[in-house]
Amino acid sequence: MATQIHEHTVGSFHHHFGWDNRLKPVATVPPGATVSFQLLESSAGQLTRSSVAADVNHLDFNRVNPTTGPIGIDGAEPGDALKITLLEFEPSGWGWTAIIPGFGLLADQFPEASLHHWSYDPTGSRPALLGRNARVPLKPMAGSMGVAPAEAGHYSTLSPRRGGGTLDIRDLATGSTLYLPVEVPGALFSIGDPHAAQGDGEVCGSGIESPMNVILRLELVKHLELSMPRFTTPGPVTNHLSAKGYEVTTGVGPDLMTCARVAVANMIEFLGKVHGISASDAYMLCSVCGDLRVSEIVDVPNWVMSFYFPRVVLE
C-alpha cells in the first residue's frame, strides 16, 4: 500500500511501445505534481506466472518494454529539464528473469532459453531466492524513463537515447532524482521496465522483471539546457549488498566490450566451480545482483573491466 500521497494516477492500460512525439498525453499536470504510475513488467504480459522456458523463445520484441504514459507537464518547453524524483515503489511480489536467445552480453555462449520465476516479499524485508543457496536483496528501480523526442518518427523503447529511454541504471531507485532534457512542448513523460533488483550491466538482458507501481514527483527546471540525462542519489548506493564484500573477476585487453565479456564469463565459471551453481543460473544471478565496472581506461594499450559479485547473496 502506498504511503506517499499522490494527486494523479496513470493506469497501466495507458502504455505504449515507442517514443513518439505524435502520442497524445493521457493527462497534463502542473509542475510539482505527484503522480502514481501503474507499470507492467517488460514482457507486457507475454510471460506470466505459469510460463516455462520454451515461452521465452516466442517473445515478440515489438511488444516488450511497455512504458506507461505519456503525461504532459504544463509549461515544459525545449531547453528545460524535467526533474523526476522517485518517491516510492510498490512491488507486486512476483517477477521473472530470463536468458533470451540472441540477447544479452554473452548471447553466443548461451543459445538456449532459460526462465526463473521469483516469488518475493513485496515489502523488501526478505531477499528473493534462486535455488537453495542464492538470496538476492531487493532494490526496486525503473529501467525506463523518458520524454518524447524532437525528431519525428517512432523509436523503440528498448534503447536509451538523449531524452532517457531504457537507461537500466540500477540506482534510479527510491530517493533518486533524474533530470531529462525536454525536447518537445509538454515533455510527454513515460515510465516503465520496473525491476525488483538489477545489477550494473544487466548482463543477461533482464533483471527481476516485475510489475509494480511507482510514485514520483514531476518538476521543471527552466532553461537548464541539458545535453544528456543526469541524476543524483540520496546516499550510498551499494549498502544493501556490500556487507560481506565481493568476489571479483576481471577482463584485461584492448577492447572494453571483450573485457566485459571475459570478466562476466570468468564469474560464471567461478560460481560454478566454487558454489556448484549451473551456468544458466549463474548468468541470471550476475544480471540481477552483480556489478560490471570499468576499473581503468587509461593504461594503454590495455583496459580493465571488473565484475563484482556480492558474497552476501551466497552466505
DOBAVO-726625 format. One record per residue (C-alpha): residue number from 1; residue in one letter; x, y, z. Coordinates in nm, 2 decimals, padded with zeros to 4 digits, always signed. Example, Ala and Ser with C-alpha at 12.3 -4.5 7.8 and 13.67 -1.06 7.14 Angstrom:
<rs>
 pos code     px     py     pz
   1    a +01.23 -00.45 +00.78
   2    s +01.37 -00.11 +00.71
</rs>
This chain:
<rs>
 pos code     px     py     pz
   1    m +00.00 +00.00 +00.00
   2    a +00.13 +00.34 -00.09
   3    t +00.24 +00.56 +00.19
   4    q +00.31 +00.86 -00.03
   5    i +00.02 +01.09 -00.10
   6    h -00.03 +01.14 -00.48
   7    e -00.25 +01.36 -00.68
   8    h -00.29 +01.17 -01.00
   9    t -00.29 +00.80 -01.11
  10    v -00.20 +00.67 -01.46
  11    g -00.32 +00.32 -01.52
  12    s -00.11 +00.05 -01.69
  13    f -00.36 +00.03 -01.98
  14    h -00.22 +00.37 -02.09
  15    h +00.10 +00.21 -02.22
  16    h +00.29 +00.23 -02.55
  17    f +00.59 +00.06 -02.71
  18    g +00.77 +00.35 -02.87
  19    w +00.89 +00.71 -02.81
  20    d +00.69 +00.93 -03.05
  21    n +00.60 +01.30 -03.02
  22    r +00.27 +01.23 -03.20
  23    l +00.14 +01.05 -02.89
  24    k -00.13 +01.24 -02.71
  25    p -00.08 +01.29 -02.34
  26    v -00.32 +01.08 -02.12
  27    a -00.32 +01.37 -01.87
  28    t -00.15 +01.70 -01.82
  29    v -00.03 +01.81 -01.48
  30    p +00.13 +02.12 -01.33
  31    p +00.50 +02.13 -01.23
  32    g +00.54 +01.98 -00.89
  33    a +00.26 +01.73 -00.93
  34    t +00.29 +01.39 -00.76
  35    v +00.18 +01.10 -00.98
  36    s +00.13 +00.73 -00.93
  37    f +00.21 +00.51 -01.24
  38    q +00.10 +00.15 -01.27
  39    l +00.37 -00.04 -01.46
  40    l +00.36 -00.37 -01.65
  41    e +00.66 -00.60 -01.64
  42    s +00.88 -00.58 -01.95
  43    s +00.72 -00.86 -02.15
  44    a +00.38 -00.68 -02.13
  45    g +00.21 -01.00 -02.01
  46    q +00.37 -01.23 -02.27
  47    l +00.54 -01.41 -01.97
  48    t +00.32 -01.50 -01.68
  49    r +00.35 -01.69 -01.35
  50    s +00.27 -02.01 -01.54
  51    s +00.52 -01.95 -01.83
  52    v +00.80 -02.20 -01.90
  53    a +01.14 -02.16 -02.06
  54    a +01.00 -02.25 -02.41
  55    d +00.77 -01.95 -02.39
  56    v +01.08 -01.72 -02.39
  57    n +01.15 -01.83 -02.75
  58    h +00.82 -01.67 -02.86
  59    l +00.86 -01.33 -02.72
  60    d +00.75 -01.06 -02.96
  61    f +01.02 -00.78 -02.93
  62    n +00.77 -00.54 -03.08
  63    r +00.57 -00.58 -02.76
  64    v +00.84 -00.55 -02.49
  65    n +00.93 -00.27 -02.26
  66    p +00.59 -00.11 -02.24
  67    t +00.60 +00.24 -02.09
  68    t +00.31 +00.39 -01.91
  69    g +00.21 +00.74 -02.03
  70    p +00.28 +00.98 -02.18
  71    i +00.19 +01.25 -01.94
  72    g +00.23 +01.62 -02.02
  73    i +00.37 +01.89 -01.79
  74    d +00.23 +02.24 -01.81
  75    g +00.48 +02.49 -01.93
  76    a +00.75 +02.24 -02.03
  77    e +00.95 +02.37 -02.34
  78    p +01.26 +02.26 -02.53
  79    g +01.57 +02.36 -02.33
  80    d +01.40 +02.30 -02.00
  81    a +01.48 +01.99 -01.79
  82    l +01.22 +01.76 -01.64
  83    k +01.31 +01.68 -01.28
  84    i +01.18 +01.34 -01.17
  85    t +01.20 +01.25 -00.81
  86    l +01.13 +00.88 -00.73
  87    l +00.93 +00.87 -00.41
  88    e +00.81 +00.52 -00.36
  89    f +00.79 +00.18 -00.53
  90    e +00.51 -00.07 -00.47
  91    p +00.64 -00.42 -00.59
  92    s +00.40 -00.70 -00.67
  93    g +00.57 -01.00 -00.52
  94    w +00.63 -01.18 -00.85
  95    g +00.88 -01.14 -01.12
  96    w +01.09 -01.32 -01.38
  97    t +01.45 -01.33 -01.51
  98    a +01.52 -01.49 -01.85
  99    i +01.80 -01.58 -02.08
 100    i +01.66 -01.48 -02.41
 101    p +01.83 -01.64 -02.72
 102    g +02.02 -01.38 -02.92
 103    f +02.00 -01.12 -02.64
 104    g +02.25 -01.03 -02.37
 105    l +02.62 -00.98 -02.32
 106    l +02.70 -01.35 -02.37
 107    a +02.43 -01.44 -02.62
 108    d +02.67 -01.65 -02.82
 109    q +02.76 -01.86 -02.52
 110    f +02.40 -01.91 -02.40
 111    p +02.19 -02.00 -02.71
 112    e +01.92 -02.18 -02.51
 113    a +01.63 -02.01 -02.33
 114    s +01.60 -02.02 -01.96
 115    l +01.34 -01.87 -01.72
 116    h +01.34 -01.83 -01.35
 117    h +01.03 -01.72 -01.15
 118    w +01.08 -01.51 -00.84
 119    s +00.82 -01.51 -00.56
 120    y +00.94 -01.24 -00.32
 121    d +00.83 -01.04 -00.02
 122    p +00.69 -00.72 -00.17
 123    t +00.79 -00.52 +00.14
 124    g +01.16 -00.60 +00.05
 125    s +01.24 -00.71 +00.41
 126    r +01.35 -01.06 +00.29
 127    p +01.57 -01.14 -00.02
 128    a +01.44 -01.32 -00.32
 129    l +01.55 -01.68 -00.37
 130    l +01.71 -01.86 -00.66
 131    g +01.76 -02.23 -00.58
 132    r +01.87 -02.33 -00.22
 133    n +02.17 -02.11 -00.19
 134    a +02.12 -01.77 -00.37
 135    r +01.94 -01.49 -00.18
 136    v +01.91 -01.17 -00.37
 137    p +01.84 -00.85 -00.17
 138    l +01.58 -00.63 -00.34
 139    k +01.62 -00.28 -00.47
 140    p +01.32 -00.17 -00.68
 141    m +01.40 +00.06 -00.96
 142    a +01.27 +00.18 -01.30
 143    g +01.47 +00.07 -01.61
 144    s +01.30 +00.31 -01.85
 145    m +01.21 +00.68 -01.81
 146    g +01.20 +00.92 -02.09
 147    v +01.04 +01.21 -02.27
 148    a +00.93 +01.24 -02.63
 149    p +01.20 +01.30 -02.89
 150    a +01.21 +01.61 -03.10
 151    e +01.26 +01.41 -03.42
 152    a +00.95 +01.28 -03.60
 153    g +00.90 +00.90 -03.60
 154    h +00.86 +00.60 -03.38
 155    y +01.16 +00.50 -03.17
 156    s +01.19 +00.17 -02.98
 157    t +01.15 +00.17 -02.60
 158    l +01.43 -00.09 -02.59
 159    s +01.71 +00.16 -02.64
 160    p +01.85 +00.45 -02.44
 161    r +01.86 +00.79 -02.60
 162    r +01.93 +01.16 -02.52
 163    g +01.58 +01.20 -02.37
 164    g +01.61 +00.90 -02.15
 165    g +01.45 +00.57 -02.25
 166    t +01.58 +00.24 -02.13
 167    l +01.88 +00.36 -01.93
 168    d +01.87 +00.05 -01.70
 169    i +02.06 +00.23 -01.42
 170    r +02.00 +00.03 -01.10
 171    d +02.04 +00.34 -00.88
 172    l +01.73 +00.51 -01.03
 173    a +01.56 +00.39 -00.72
 174    t +01.37 +00.54 -00.42
 175    g +01.50 +00.88 -00.33
 176    s +01.70 +00.94 -00.66
 177    t +01.63 +01.23 -00.88
 178    l +01.66 +01.21 -01.26
 179    y +01.69 +01.51 -01.49
 180    l +01.59 +01.48 -01.85
 181    p +01.63 +01.73 -02.13
 182    v +01.29 +01.84 -02.26
 183    e +01.26 +01.81 -02.64
 184    v +00.90 +01.89 -02.72
 185    p +00.63 +02.12 -02.56
 186    g +00.48 +01.94 -02.26
 187    a +00.78 +01.70 -02.23
 188    l +00.54 +01.39 -02.27
 189    f +00.70 +01.18 -02.00
 190    s +00.66 +00.80 -01.97
 191    i +00.80 +00.53 -01.74
 192    g +00.83 +00.15 -01.75
 193    d +01.05 -00.16 -01.73
 194    p +01.04 -00.20 -01.35
 195    h +01.28 -00.43 -01.17
 196    a +01.27 -00.56 -00.82
 197    a +01.65 -00.59 -00.85
 198    q +01.92 -00.54 -01.11
 199    g +02.30 -00.54 -01.12
 200    d +02.51 -00.28 -01.30
 201    g +02.52 -00.40 -01.66
 202    e +02.21 -00.62 -01.65
 203    v +02.44 -00.86 -01.83
 204    c +02.20 -01.14 -01.93
 205    g +01.95 -00.88 -02.06
 206    s +01.70 -00.90 -01.77
 207    g +01.68 -00.81 -01.41
 208    i +01.40 -00.93 -01.18
 209    e +01.13 -00.81 -01.42
 210    s +00.83 -00.74 -01.20
 211    p +00.51 -00.54 -01.24
 212    m +00.48 -00.26 -00.98
 213    n +00.35 +00.08 -00.91
 214    v +00.58 +00.39 -00.87
 215    i +00.50 +00.73 -00.72
 216    l +00.71 +01.02 -00.84
 217    r +00.71 +01.40 -00.84
 218    l +00.75 +01.59 -01.17
 219    e +00.90 +01.93 -01.17
 220    l +01.06 +02.17 -01.42
 221    v +01.39 +02.34 -01.42
 222    k +01.37 +02.62 -01.68
 223    h +01.64 +02.68 -01.94
 224    l +01.88 +02.42 -01.80
 225    e +01.99 +02.31 -02.15
 226    l +02.10 +01.96 -02.06
 227    s +02.27 +01.76 -02.33
 228    m +02.22 +01.42 -02.17
 229    p +02.03 +01.27 -01.87
 230    r +02.19 +01.31 -01.53
 231    f +02.08 +01.20 -01.18
 232    t +02.15 +01.23 -00.81
 233    t +02.12 +00.96 -00.54
 234    p +02.02 +01.01 -00.18
 235    g +02.32 +00.84 -00.03
 236    p +02.54 +00.53 -00.07
 237    v +02.43 +00.31 -00.35
 238    t +02.58 -00.03 -00.25
 239    n +02.49 -00.07 +00.12
 240    h +02.23 -00.34 +00.06
 241    l +02.49 -00.57 -00.10
 242    s +02.83 -00.47 +00.05
 243    a +02.81 -00.61 +00.40
 244    k +03.01 -00.92 +00.33
 245    g +03.23 -00.79 +00.05
 246    y +03.26 -00.92 -00.31
 247    e +03.42 -01.18 -00.53
 248    v +03.57 -01.00 -00.83
 249    t +03.68 -01.13 -01.17
 250    t +03.84 -00.92 -01.44
 251    g +03.89 -00.89 -01.81
 252    v +04.20 -00.73 -01.95
 253    g +04.27 -00.63 -02.30
 254    p +04.24 -00.35 -02.57
 255    d +03.87 -00.37 -02.62
 256    l +03.62 -00.28 -02.34
 257    m +03.34 -00.50 -02.47
 258    t +03.57 -00.80 -02.49
 259    c +03.70 -00.73 -02.15
 260    a +03.34 -00.71 -02.01
 261    r +03.25 -01.04 -02.17
 262    v +03.56 -01.21 -02.02
 263    a +03.50 -01.07 -01.67
 264    v +03.14 -01.19 -01.67
 265    a +03.23 -01.53 -01.82
 266    n +03.50 -01.57 -01.55
 267    m +03.25 -01.50 -01.28
 268    i +03.01 -01.76 -01.42
 269    e +03.29 -02.01 -01.42
 270    f +03.38 -01.92 -01.06
 271    l +03.02 -01.96 -00.93
 272    g +03.00 -02.30 -01.10
 273    k +03.33 -02.43 -00.97
 274    v +03.32 -02.29 -00.61
 275    h +02.94 -02.29 -00.54
 276    g +02.80 -02.55 -00.77
 277    i +02.56 -02.31 -00.95
 278    s +02.46 -02.40 -01.31
 279    a +02.60 -02.18 -01.58
 280    s +02.25 -02.05 -01.67
 281    d +02.16 -01.97 -01.31
 282    a +02.49 -01.81 -01.26
 283    y +02.44 -01.59 -01.56
 284    m +02.10 -01.48 -01.44
 285    l +02.23 -01.41 -01.09
 286    c +02.51 -01.20 -01.24
 287    s +02.24 -01.00 -01.42
 288    v +02.02 -00.93 -01.11
 289    c +02.28 -00.86 -00.84
 290    g +02.64 -00.84 -00.98
 291    d +02.81 -00.52 -01.09
 292    l +03.01 -00.47 -01.41
 293    r +03.26 -00.18 -01.37
 294    v +03.52 -00.01 -01.57
 295    s +03.83 -00.03 -01.35
 296    e +04.07 +00.17 -01.58
 297    i +04.07 +00.30 -01.93
 298    v +04.40 +00.50 -01.92
 299    d +04.68 +00.25 -01.91
 300    v +04.73 +00.19 -02.28
 301    p +04.72 -00.03 -02.47
 302    n +04.50 -00.25 -02.24
 303    w +04.19 -00.16 -02.03
 304    v +04.04 -00.34 -01.73
 305    m +03.68 -00.44 -01.66
 306    s +03.59 -00.59 -01.33
 307    f +03.28 -00.79 -01.23
 308    y +03.18 -00.76 -00.86
 309    f +02.96 -01.04 -00.72
 310    p +02.83 -00.97 -00.37
 311    r +02.92 -01.25 -00.12
 312    v +02.61 -01.17 +00.09
 313    v +02.40 -01.34 -00.18
 314    l +02.56 -01.68 -00.11
 315    e +02.61 -01.66 +00.26
</rs>
